[in-house]
Amino acid sequence: MEQHSLTSLMVVVGIAFFIPIILQRFKLRFIPVVIAEIIAGLIIGQSGFNIIAEDPWLELLSLLGFIFLMFISGLEIDFTAFEKKKQNSLKGVPNPLLIAFVIFFLIFAVSLALSYLLVLFGLIKDPYLMTLIISTISLGIVVPVLKEKKLTEGTLGQIILLVTVIADFSTMILLTVYAMFRDEKGLKVLLLLVLFLAVFLAYRLIRKYFNIELFDNLLKGTVQLGTRGVFALILLFVALSESIGAENILGAFLAGVIVSLLSPKKEFVHQLDSFGFGFLIPIFFVMVGVKLDIWELFVDEKILLLMPLLLLFMYVAKVVPSLVLKKWFSWKETLGTGILITSKLSLVIAASAIALELGVISEVLNGAIILVSILTCLISPVAFARMFPALLQKSPEISIIGANEATVYVARDLAEEKSVVRLYSTEQPKEVTTEFPVIEVKELTIPLLDQKDAFKADKIIIASNEDSINIRLGKHAKEAGISSIVMKIENPAYHRKLDEEGFIVYSTLSSTRTLLKALVDNPGLVQLITQHNKTIKEVTVNHAKYDQTPITRLAFLGEALILHIYRNGKVVIPHGDTTLHPGDRLLVSGNSTDIERIKLELD
């Protein structure tokens, strides 16, 4: 028995290993890896060769994979999406959060109506379970598509992300409440308040005590306290959930929410993803396919009628509420949004597994629901990519507040590089020619500059002659959501604090001192930057497609060289096997054509 278990485990793990290689080799990257794993499970399981037998090893690892998948679902929730970003709001568009809630409530209402319609047709018995299934949205499918299309910072992207997050969180809670009532534990629903109180206390305690130096030293090396802590947190909340009669997946999901609220470093999140998607989660998805018998679906006439109807209803339930967006967006954007948020998988598998365990649905109906969900994950991202208008490369908008000899020359240089530059000043400086107009304001105050759209920019340089004005305007720019803020601060006493707050600070004295020292120590480097500034540029890795891609596999580099990689405040010296991470800032040297091509690919 043990030998058979290990053989089955070896086959499943081997399948999980070769799936990404096959997708890459045959250029099938449009198929999500988890879908390919389920399909592979169908081939080797009951629907195919039936070479995998159920055994304790695989059952345990599959369960752990399921729990860790729910943890990752909670971890993927980006709560910063609820922060209002003023510069991205379209004129006349209400708060994206308000629109997202309206769309979600409409999705839920339409899903409930369609579920009762399925009951009326005699295809299902429980409308509430089907409402939850139709309402779910796959965060793991939506977020990568938004990143690939570079929509996460735009108003529409924020709305889609918020709808997905709200649906993900709400359906998980409602699914738990549903299961407790179906299992005749309705009175224990109030105990969920205890679980949420535990979440709050755990968050506050970890937030308060996890940043001490002792823990910082234990996060690396062979100790890996952070990883140990995460698994302890998962098991704690899984056990707590089961003890109050709730589903264990809710505990895992809430553990992920806690870690997400703590804003962990990207490296740590990647470490958790690597463990989950590298071992446990693939086993779970392969076993989902192994247990499905799709041939039974074609025997039952009701199931054959239900599947296409359910697929249609899933799209109707998302597209119809998305029509709210037509007031501000085009038909392609509106319909594309509805199609994208139809994709669903993880929570559907969770819901159908719970319903199957409670005896609410049959094995055949469970298989039909999962199969339809797989189809949405295959159809929705591809349809969205085809329907959604391709984004043109947008020139960066840069506001410069305070016109003087230095800022005027910088403005001209930036304009030559095809940036959209706006220069604001209280008076027309003599250095400015008619070729570069200045936007005049009576005073450098927030209301007057707001009227002139000074804070609707990608980057901002604040260089008036008064530190207090620059600090005030810089903090307002940060509240407006501008990520790159350069401030002229002559008083060195402010520098350290402003650096810690994320501002880029310079002064006339420090700039001159730095340049003079560089001329003495590295005159060639200064010459390279000042006289050949078009041959050395900084490029940010924003495209999710190149996450964990080795530098040697970047065919578009041409003759350009990556000199340094700035990652989380540290400098990485690149080698051939160095991989890229999202958010990396690459210092690239090469001709202007190669650099522009690299920016188009990575940014």
N, C-alpha and C positions, 0 to 999 in steps of 0.2 A: 504494500500500500504506500509506504514511504517512497519507494523507488518510483512508483507511478506518479505520485504527487510532484516529485522533483522533476520528472520528465515533462509533465504538463506545464509546470512553472517555467521550465527552460524554453518550451515552445512559445508560450505567451510572451515572455520577455524578449525572445529572439524576434518575434513578429513586431513587437513594439520598437525594437532597435532598427529594423530594416524599413519600416514604413516611411520615415522622413527621407531616407536615402532614395527610395523608389519614387517618391513624389518629386524630389529634386531632379533625379535622373531623367524622368519622362516629362518634366516641365508641367506638373500638375499642381502648382502652388496655389491655384484657386480653390482646391479642396482643403478644408481645414484638417489638420493632422488628426484631431479627435474623431472626425467623421471617418477618415481612412482606417483608424484603429477599430471602429465599430464594424466597418465593412469587412476588415480582415477577420474579426471575430465571427462574423456570419459565415465566412468561407471555411473556417476550421471548426466551427461549432455545429449545433443541431441543424442549421440550415444547409450546411455543406458536408464536409468530410467527417464531421463528428469525431474528431480525434482528441478532444479535450473532455475529460471527465471531471465532474464536480468533486472537489476534495477540500479538506479543511485548510490546507495551505493557501490555495487560491481564493477561497471564501474569505479568509481573514485579511489577506493582502488587498483583495477587492474592496472589502469594507473600509479598510484604512485609507485606500485611495479615494473612496466616496467621501469619507469624512474630511480628508485633506482637500479635496476639490471644493467642498462647501466652505472650508476655511479660506481658500484662495478666492472664492466668490466674494466673501466679505472683505478680504484684503484689497481686492480690485476696486472697491468703491472709493472714489476720489471725492472726499467731502469738501475739498476746495472748490469743486464745481458749483457749490451753493453760494460762493462769494460772487458778488456783483462786480463785473468788470465794465466800467463806464465807457472806456474807449472803444469797446467792441459792440456797443448797443447801436442798432440801427435807429434812425430818426423815426419817432412815432411808434416804436416797438415797446410794449410793456416789459416788465421784468421777466426775463427768461424763466425764472423759477415759477412765477405765476402761470405762464403759458404751459410749462411742463406739468404742473399739477392739474390744470384744466384738461390737458390731453390725456393724462393717466386716468382721471375719473371718467372721461368719455370712453376710454378703452375698456375700463371695467364694466361700465353700463352696457356697452355694445356687446361685450363678451357674455355678460349674463343673459341678455336677450337672445343671442345666438345659441347659447347652451340650452335655454328653454325650448328653442325651436328644434334642436336635436332630440330633446325629450319628447316633443310633440310628434316627431317623425318615428319615434320608437327605437332610435339608434343607441341611446344611452339612458341610464336611470337617474344619475346624480348630476344635476345642473351646476351645483356649487363647485365640485371638483373640476368639471370641464371649464368653468369660468376662470379658475386659477390657472389652468393649463393654457388656455387661450391668451390670458393676460400677460404671461411671462415674457421676458425679453432676455436674450443672451448677452450679458455684458462682455463676455470673452470674445464674441464675434463683432459687436458694434464698435468697441473701443479701437481695435487695430484698424478697422476700415476707416474710421474718422481720422486716425493718425496718418494713415497712408494718403488720404485726400487732403491732409493739412487743414482740417475743419475744427479742430478742438478749441481753437482760440476765437473763432467767429461766433456770431450770435446764433446761427442755425445749429452749429456744432454743439454749443452749450445747451441748447434746448434738447437736442437728441440725447446728449449725455445725461442730462438731468432726468428726462423721462425714463431712461434705462435704469438709472440708479434708484429712482423712486419705485419703479416696477419691481426691480430685483429685491429691494428691502421689504416692500409691502407684501409681495406674494409669499416670501419666505415666512413672515410672521403669520399671515392669514392661513398658510398651509399648515402650520403648527396648530393654530386654533381649530381649524377644520378637523385635523386628525384627533385632537383631544375630545372634541364633541362626538365624533364618529365612534371613538373607542370608549364612549360613556364616561369620559373624564371631564365633562363640561365644568364642574365646580372647581377643578384644578386650574382652570384658565387664569384665575386670579393669582395663582402662584407664579405666573409669568412675570408679574411685577417684581417678585423676588429675584428672578433671573436678570431682569433689566437693572435692578438695584446692584446686583453683583457685578454687572458690566460696568456701571458707573464707578463703583468702588475700586475695581481692578484697574480701570483707566487712571483714576486719580492717584492711586498708590504707585503704579508703574511710572507715571508721568513725574511724580515727585522724587522717587528714589532711584530711578534707573540711570541718571546722568552723573552719578558720583564717580570719582576717579577709579575706585576699585573695580566697578563694573566695566569701565572703559578698557581697563587692562585685561579683563577676562573675556572680552568679545572676540579676541583673535587667538591664533595658535590652536593648540589641541583642546583648549577648554570650550570655546564656542558657546559661551553662556547664553548669547541671544537665541541661538537655535534651540538649545535645551529649554530655555524659558518659553519659547513658542509652543513646543510640544507639550510642556507641562500645562500651559494655558489652555490648549486645545482639549487635552484629556480632562482638565478640571471642569470646563464648561460642558463637555459631553456628558460627564458623570452627573453634573448638577442638573442638566436638562432631563436626563433619564430618571433622576430621583424625584422630580416633580411631575413626571408623566408626560413630558414633552419629547419631541423627536430629537435624537442625538445630533442630527445635522444642524438643528437650530443652534445648539451649543457651539459647534465648530464654526458656523457662520458668524456668530457673535464674537468669538475669539478673533476671527479675521477682522471684524469691524474695529475691535479694540486696537489691534496692531496698526490698522490703517489710520486711526485717529492719532496715533503716536507719531505719525509722519516719519517712518523709518527711512534710512538711507537706501538709495537705489541698489547698491551692492548687496545689502541684506535681503531686500525683496527678491533680487535675482537669485540669491543663494537658496531661498525658500522655493522659488519657482523651479529651480534646477532640480531640487530634490523631489518635488511633487511631480512635475511633468517628465522628469527623467526616470522615475521608477514606479511609484505607487499609482498615479493617475492613469498612465497608459494601461496598466493591468486592469483597472476598473473598466475602462472603455472597451478593451478587448473582450472582457468577460460579459459586458452588456450584449455585445454581438454574439458571443458564444451561446448565451442563454435564449436568444431569440430564435423562434422557428417561423420564418416568414412564409413557409408553404402552407401553414395553417390559416394564414390570412386570406388565402385565395379559395378556401373551402367555404367559409362563412359568407353568405350573400350580404348580410347586414354590414359586415366589416368592409366588404368591397365597396359598398355604397357610402359608408362612413368616411373612409380615408380621403377620397377626393373632396367630399363635402367639408370635412374638417380642415383640410388644407385651404380651401376657398375661404372658409369662415375665419381662419387665422389671419389671412391677409385683409379681409373686410374689416375685422375688429381693429386693425392698426391703421389702415389707409383712411377709413371714414373719419376717425377722430383727428387725423393729421391734416384734414382739410381746413382746420382752424388756421393753419399756417399760410393759407393762400392769400390772406389779407396782406402779408408782408413779403412773401416769397413767390417765385415762379411755380408753374405747374410741375415742372420737372423736379424742382427741389422739394415741393410738397409731397408728390407721389413717391419720390425716391426715399424720403424720410419714412413714410408709412411702410414701404417695402423693407427697408433695412431693419426697423425695429420689430419686424415680424419674426426674425431669426430667434430661435429658442432651442435649448438642449438640456443643460445641466439641471435646472429646476424642474423641467418636465420629467426627466428621468427620476428625480427625487419624488415628485408628486405621484407619478404612476407606480413607483416602487412602494410608497407608503399605502396607496390605495389598494395595491395588490396584496400587501400584507394584511390589510384590514378586511379583505374580501369584498371590497366595493367594486372592483373590476376583475375581469378574467385575464388569464395569460394571453389570450388572443388579442383582447382590447389593449392590453399593455404593449404588446408588440406593435399594434397599429399606431398607437400614439407616438411611440419612439420613432417609428419609420417616418411618419409625417413630419416630426420635428427635425429629423435628419434632412429631409427634403427642403425645409425652410432654410437650414444652414447652407445648403448648396445653392439654392435659388437666390436668396436675398442679397448676399454680398455681390454676386455677379451682376444681378439686375440693377442694383444701386450704382455700381461702377459704370454700367452702360448708360443709365438714365441721367445720372447726375452730371451736370455740365463740367467739363474740364476746367480747372482753375488756371488762369494765366499767371505767369510769374509776376508778382507784385513788387514794385520798387519800394524799398524801405522809406518810410516817412520820418524825417528828423526835424525836430524843433530846436532852435537855438535862441535862448533868451539872454539878451545883453549883447549889443553890437559893439565891437571894438576891433582893433587892427587884427588881433589873433583870430577871433571868431569869424570875421569876414573872410579871411583867407581859407579857413577850414571849411566854411560854407561853400566857397567856390570849388574847392577840391572835391567835396562830397557831391556837389551837383554835377561835376564832370564825370563822376562814377555812377551817374544815373540814379542817384538818390533824390527824393523829393524833399527839398530843404526849405524851411520857413525860418526867417531871421526876424526876431522881435526886438524892438528898442523904443526907448522913450523919445529919442531924437535921431535924425538922419546923420550918421557919422560921415566925416569927410572921406574916409577910406572907401566908401561904397560908391560904385559907379551905377549908371542906369541899367547895366547888364544884370545886376543882382539887387532887386528891390528889397527894401526893409519894410516890415509891417509895423507901423507906428502905433503905440498906445500911450495914453496920457501918463499912466503909472504902471509899474510892474506889480499889479495886484492880481489875485486869483480870478475874481469876477471878470475883469477886463481881458485878461489873457484867455479865459474860457470862451468869451464871446468871439475871439479870433481863432478858436480851435487849436490853441497852443498845446493842449494836453491830449489831443487826438493824434498821437504819433507812436511809432515803434520805439524810437529812441529820443532822448532829450538831453541837451547841454544847457546848463544854467550857469551863466558867467557874468552876472551883474557885479557891481563894485562893492556890494554890501553882503556880508556873510549871512546876516539874519534873514534877508530877503531870499537868498539862495536856498537856505535850509527850509524855509517855509514853503517855497515853490517846489522844492525837491520832494518833501513829504506829501504834498498834494499830488504830485505826479505819481508817486508810489501808490497812493490810494486810488488813483485813476487806472492803475493796472499797467503802467509803463515799466517794462522789465529792466531796461538799460538807462540809468540816470547818472549823468556826469555832472558834478558840481564843482565850482570854483570856490574854495574855502581858504582864505589866507591865514586864519588863526589855527595853528597846528593843534591847539587844545581840543578842537572838535573832530580831528581826523579819525582817531581810533574808534570813537563811538559811531561815527557815520559809516566807517568801513564795516563794522560789525552789523550794522543795519542793512547792508547790501548796496550802499551807494558807492560810486566811483568818484573819488575825491582827488583834486589836484590844487596846487597853488603856484603862483608865479615863481616863488623862491624854490620850492621843491622840484618843479619842472626844470628850471634852469640848472639846479644842482645836479639832478639826475642826468641831464643831457651832457653837462660838462664832464662829469665823471665817466660817462660812456665814451666821450670823445677821447679821453685819456687812455682808458683801458681797452675799448673795443671800437676803434674808429671805423673799421670796415663794416661792422654791424650797423652803426648809425648811418653810414653811407648807403647801405643796402635798403634801409627803411625809408630814408628821406629822399634819395635820388631815384630809387627803383621801387617805389611803394606799390606799383601795380603788379610786382612779381612775388609779393609775399602778403598773404591774406589770412584772416581767421575765418574758418568755416565751422558751423555748428551742426552736429549730427541730430537731425530731427526726424528723419525717416525711419519708421519702425522696421522696415524691410532689412536694414543693415545692422540691426541689433545682433551682437555677437559674431559679426562677420570679420574674419581675419583680413588684415590690410593687403596681404598677398592676393586676395580674391577680388580686389577692387579694380576691375579691368578698365574703368574710365579714368584712372589717374593719369594716363599718358606719361609725359616726362616729368610731371610734378612730383615733389617729395613732401612727405609729412614730417616736419621737423620736430614738433612737440605735440603732445596731447594734454590739454588741461582738463582734469577730471576731479570734481568735488574739491577744488582748492589745491589740488596736488598736480605736479608735473610728471607725466609719464613719457619716458623715452621710448618711442615706437621701434619695434622689431618686426620681422616678417610674420611671426605668429601672434602679434598683438591684435586683440579683437576690439571692435568699436562698441561703445555703449551709448544709449540715448542721452543727449545732453553734453556729450564730449565736444570740446572746442579744439579744432585742429589748426595748428599753425602750418600753413601750406605754402611752399615756394615753387614757382613755375611760371610759365608764360600765361598771359591773361586769358587765352582761350581755354587752356586746361583748367585753370582755376574756376572760370565761369561754369564749365561742364561739371566740375566737382560740386559746386554750390547747388546747381540744379538737381543733382542726384541726391545729395545728402540733406539739404536744407528743406 
